[in-house]
Amino acid sequence: MTYLLLFIILIIGIGAGYVLAKQRSNARQQKKEERKSKILELFKTQTEITNNDAEKLLGVSDATITRYFDELKKEGKIEAFGDSQRAAKYRLNNR
């Protein structure tokens, strides 16, 4: 009887952990999409954006902004230009 009770508690714990992890993942994804939208909104007032511009807007790290810009480039929404990766600027993709 004790083992059965422990097994049931284990199954409930695993299920609850899965649900909580899924909710947390969805919340993170939603936050990321909101931040990417804010970056795109910035293009309404500026034709070119740097990493620093986006960092100041969102208050996140350089690495996070770089990931967001990479995703927006893969989605075809923006394009990078400039001398190098460090000096890159971004603009809306007009294609």
Buried (B, 14 or more C-beta within 10 A) or exposed (E): EEEEEEEEEEEEEEEEEEEEEEEEEEEEEEEBEEBBEEBEEBBEEEEEBBBEBBBEBBEBEEEBBBBBBEBBBEEEBBBBEEEEEEEBBBBBEEE
